[in-house]
Amino acid sequence: MADGLARFQAAFAGAVTRGAPEPAGLRARAGAPGTAKRLDVYRNNIHSSLIDALASAFPVVERLVGRTFFRAAAKVYLEEGFPRRGTLIGYGGGFPDFLERFPPAQGLAYLGDVARLELLWLEAYHAAEAKPLTPSALAALDMAALTQLQPVLHPSFRLFSSRFPVAEIWRTNREDVEVRPVKSDGRRNTLLLVRREADVFIHDVQPGHFVFLRALKDGASFGEAALHLPAMAIQKLPALLGGFARLGAFAATGSGTT
């Protein structure tokens, strides 16, 4: 009986999400619309809910292209596959790549990277909690101890680099009533995302500091990561680390400091 129910549920899901044949034994009560029409209702409700979920995950992309364009693109994206997990958190992971190959969006080369930044923002927002490592805790260490320390990054710590000014595009479309024009200066956007309390902040960082942070993300100690900095910058390492600590980049847990 359980096997039969599982087969019926799988067949029903296939009919709703992929347009597969109706499962055997499906019947409509007398006087009610036929099964095909009722499956269409289920199908439309599911599509609408998933498109709404994508709009919630990518509000900046939706504002950039407009609601009609976004929902049309999302509908095409759904044809490539439905969520495979029992939660919508993280749904849309393939949406940035889809946007880059979606023919009607080819004139918006930055759209994929904007979508990637939105995904990282969501990841940071839903990351685990952790007590931040305070600047004073770092200041209490001498230079030898500081360079040997392998920090624990805050769970919300994310890095992103783009050839487009995605941070400014994100900010004005997310925060401003009237969208400001954004011009590219030709330099890469190198960004740090980290959550403080209940909000995620996107910080512009210098390219050299970005390389330093990426080394930390790969498991380097402060001293090892500092080898990526110019010699004069290494002398200012305590101040640099204090600045990142104030942003909430490091976690106290497991760091050996409080």
C-alpha positions as CSV (number, residue, x, y, z in Angstrom):
1,M,0.0,0.0,0.0
2,A,2.8,2.4,0.9
3,D,4.6,1.6,-2.4
4,G,1.4,2.3,-4.3
5,L,0.9,5.6,-2.6
6,A,4.5,6.6,-3.3
7,R,4.1,5.7,-7.0
8,F,0.9,7.7,-7.2
9,Q,2.5,10.7,-5.5
10,A,5.5,10.6,-7.8
11,A,3.2,10.4,-10.9
12,F,1.1,13.2,-9.6
13,A,4.2,15.4,-9.0
14,G,5.4,14.6,-12.5
15,A,2.0,15.6,-14.0
16,V,2.0,18.9,-12.2
17,T,5.6,19.9,-12.6
18,R,6.6,18.3,-15.9
19,G,3.4,17.8,-17.8
20,A,3.7,14.0,-17.5
21,P,0.6,11.9,-18.1
22,E,-2.0,11.9,-15.3
23,P,-1.5,9.2,-12.7
24,A,-3.7,6.1,-13.0
25,G,-6.8,6.2,-10.8
26,L,-7.1,10.0,-10.7
27,R,-10.8,10.9,-10.8
28,A,-12.9,14.1,-10.5
29,R,-16.1,13.9,-8.6
30,A,-19.3,14.2,-10.5
31,G,-20.1,17.8,-11.6
32,A,-16.6,19.0,-10.9
33,P,-14.1,20.2,-13.5
34,G,-12.2,17.4,-15.2
35,T,-8.9,16.2,-13.9
36,A,-6.9,18.0,-16.7
37,K,-8.3,21.4,-15.7
38,R,-7.8,20.7,-12.0
39,L,-4.1,19.7,-12.6
40,D,-3.7,23.0,-14.5
41,V,-4.8,24.8,-11.4
42,Y,-2.2,23.0,-9.3
43,R,0.4,23.6,-12.0
44,N,-0.4,27.3,-12.2
45,N,-0.3,27.7,-8.4
46,I,3.0,26.0,-8.2
47,H,4.5,28.1,-11.0
48,S,3.2,31.3,-9.5
49,S,4.6,30.4,-6.0
50,L,8.0,29.6,-7.4
51,I,8.2,32.7,-9.5
52,D,7.2,34.7,-6.4
53,A,10.0,33.0,-4.5
54,L,12.5,34.0,-7.2
55,A,11.2,37.6,-7.1
56,S,11.7,37.6,-3.3
57,A,15.3,36.3,-3.7
58,F,16.2,38.6,-6.5
59,P,14.5,42.0,-5.9
60,V,17.3,44.0,-7.5
61,V,17.2,42.0,-10.7
62,E,13.4,42.3,-10.8
63,R,13.7,46.1,-10.4
64,L,16.3,46.3,-13.1
65,V,14.3,44.4,-15.7
66,G,10.8,45.1,-14.6
67,R,8.1,42.8,-13.2
68,T,6.8,41.6,-16.6
69,F,10.2,40.7,-18.0
70,F,11.3,39.1,-14.7
71,R,8.3,36.8,-14.4
72,A,8.6,35.8,-18.1
73,A,12.3,35.0,-17.6
74,A,11.5,33.1,-14.3
75,K,8.8,31.0,-16.1
76,V,11.4,29.9,-18.7
77,Y,13.9,29.2,-15.9
78,L,11.3,26.9,-14.3
79,E,11.2,24.8,-17.4
80,E,14.8,23.8,-16.7
81,G,13.9,22.3,-13.4
82,F,12.1,22.6,-10.1
83,P,13.5,22.7,-6.5
84,R,14.9,19.4,-5.4
85,R,14.9,20.2,-1.7
86,G,12.0,20.6,0.7
87,T,12.8,24.2,1.3
88,L,13.0,27.3,-0.9
89,I,16.0,28.7,0.9
90,G,18.8,28.6,-1.7
91,Y,16.3,28.1,-4.5
92,G,17.5,29.9,-7.6
93,G,21.2,29.0,-7.4
94,G,21.3,28.5,-11.2
95,F,19.4,31.7,-11.9
96,P,22.5,33.9,-12.5
97,D,23.9,31.5,-15.1
98,F,20.5,31.3,-16.7
99,L,20.3,35.1,-17.0
100,E,23.7,35.2,-18.7
101,R,22.5,32.8,-21.5
102,F,18.9,34.1,-21.7
103,P,18.7,35.7,-25.1
104,P,16.4,38.7,-24.2
105,A,18.9,39.7,-21.4
106,Q,22.0,39.7,-23.6
107,G,22.1,43.5,-23.5
108,L,22.5,43.5,-19.8
109,A,25.9,41.9,-19.3
110,Y,26.0,42.8,-15.6
111,L,22.7,41.1,-14.7
112,G,24.3,37.7,-13.9
113,D,26.7,39.2,-11.5
114,V,24.0,41.3,-9.8
115,A,22.1,38.1,-9.3
116,R,25.2,36.4,-7.8
117,L,25.6,39.2,-5.4
118,E,21.9,38.8,-4.3
119,L,22.5,35.1,-3.7
120,L,25.5,35.9,-1.6
121,W,23.5,38.4,0.4
122,L,20.9,35.8,1.1
123,E,23.6,33.2,2.1
124,A,25.1,35.8,4.5
125,Y,21.7,36.6,5.9
126,H,20.8,33.0,6.6
127,A,24.3,32.1,7.9
128,A,24.7,30.8,11.5
129,E,25.2,33.1,14.4
130,A,28.6,33.7,16.0
131,K,30.1,36.0,18.5
132,P,32.3,38.5,16.6
133,L,36.0,38.8,17.5
134,T,36.4,42.3,18.9
135,P,39.2,44.8,17.8
136,S,40.3,45.0,21.4
137,A,41.0,41.2,21.5
138,L,43.3,41.6,18.5
139,A,44.9,44.6,20.0
140,A,45.9,42.6,23.1
141,L,48.1,40.3,21.0
142,D,51.7,41.2,20.2
143,M,52.9,41.1,16.6
144,A,54.3,37.6,16.8
145,A,51.1,36.1,18.2
146,L,49.0,38.1,15.8
147,T,50.8,36.8,12.7
148,Q,50.6,33.2,13.9
149,L,46.9,33.4,14.5
150,Q,44.6,31.5,12.1
151,P,41.3,33.4,12.4
152,V,37.8,31.9,12.4
153,L,35.8,33.8,9.8
154,H,32.3,34.9,10.7
155,P,29.8,32.4,9.2
156,S,28.3,35.2,7.1
157,F,31.7,36.1,5.6
158,R,31.4,36.2,1.8
159,L,33.7,37.6,-0.9
160,F,32.7,38.6,-4.4
161,S,34.6,40.2,-7.3
162,S,33.0,41.5,-10.5
163,R,34.1,43.5,-13.5
164,F,30.9,45.5,-13.1
165,P,30.0,48.1,-10.5
166,V,27.5,45.6,-8.9
167,A,27.6,47.1,-5.4
168,E,26.4,50.5,-6.6
169,I,23.8,48.9,-8.8
170,W,22.6,46.8,-5.9
171,R,22.5,49.7,-3.5
172,T,20.6,52.1,-5.6
173,N,18.0,49.5,-6.8
174,R,17.6,48.1,-3.3
175,E,17.6,51.3,-1.2
176,D,16.8,54.4,-3.3
177,V,13.3,55.5,-4.2
178,E,14.6,56.8,-7.5
179,V,17.3,54.7,-9.1
180,R,20.6,56.6,-9.6
181,P,22.6,56.1,-12.8
182,V,25.7,54.0,-12.2
183,K,28.8,54.4,-14.3
184,S,31.7,52.0,-14.4
185,D,35.2,53.3,-13.9
186,G,36.6,50.1,-15.5
187,R,37.9,48.8,-12.2
188,R,36.8,45.5,-10.7
189,N,34.4,45.6,-7.8
190,T,36.0,43.7,-4.9
191,L,33.5,43.2,-2.1
192,L,33.2,41.8,1.4
193,L,29.8,40.8,2.7
194,V,29.2,40.2,6.4
195,R,26.1,40.3,8.7
196,R,26.0,42.4,11.8
197,E,23.1,41.7,14.0
198,A,20.1,41.4,11.6
199,D,21.4,43.1,8.5
200,V,24.0,42.2,5.8
201,F,26.4,44.9,4.8
202,I,28.3,45.0,1.5
203,H,31.7,46.6,1.9
204,D,34.0,47.8,-0.9
205,V,37.5,46.7,-0.2
206,Q,40.8,47.5,-2.0
207,P,42.0,44.8,-4.5
208,G,45.0,44.1,-2.3
209,H,42.9,43.7,0.8
210,F,40.6,41.4,-1.2
211,V,43.5,39.1,-2.0
212,F,44.5,39.2,1.7
213,L,40.9,38.2,2.8
214,R,40.7,35.5,0.1
215,A,43.9,33.9,1.6
216,L,42.3,34.0,5.0
217,K,39.2,32.3,3.5
218,D,41.5,29.6,2.1
219,G,42.8,28.9,5.6
220,A,45.9,31.1,5.9
221,S,47.1,32.6,9.1
222,F,47.2,36.4,9.4
223,G,51.0,36.2,8.8
224,E,50.7,34.0,5.8
225,A,47.9,36.2,4.3
226,A,50.0,39.3,4.9
227,L,52.6,38.0,2.4
228,H,50.1,39.1,-0.3
229,L,50.3,42.7,1.0
230,P,52.9,45.3,0.0
231,A,55.7,45.7,2.6
232,M,54.5,49.0,3.9
233,A,51.0,47.6,4.4
234,I,52.4,44.7,6.4
235,Q,53.6,47.2,9.0
236,K,50.1,48.4,9.4
237,L,48.7,44.9,9.8
238,P,47.2,45.5,13.3
239,A,45.3,48.5,12.1
240,L,44.0,46.6,9.0
241,L,42.8,43.7,11.1
242,G,41.2,46.0,13.6
243,G,39.2,47.6,10.8
244,F,38.0,44.2,9.5
245,A,37.1,43.2,13.1
246,R,35.0,46.3,13.4
247,L,33.1,45.2,10.3
248,G,32.5,41.8,12.0
249,A,34.6,39.7,9.6
250,F,36.0,37.4,12.4
251,A,34.4,35.2,14.9
252,A,35.6,34.7,18.4
253,T,34.6,31.0,18.6
254,G,37.7,28.8,18.4
255,S,40.0,31.7,17.9
256,G,41.7,31.4,21.3
257,T,40.7,35.0,22.1
258,T,37.6,36.5,23.6
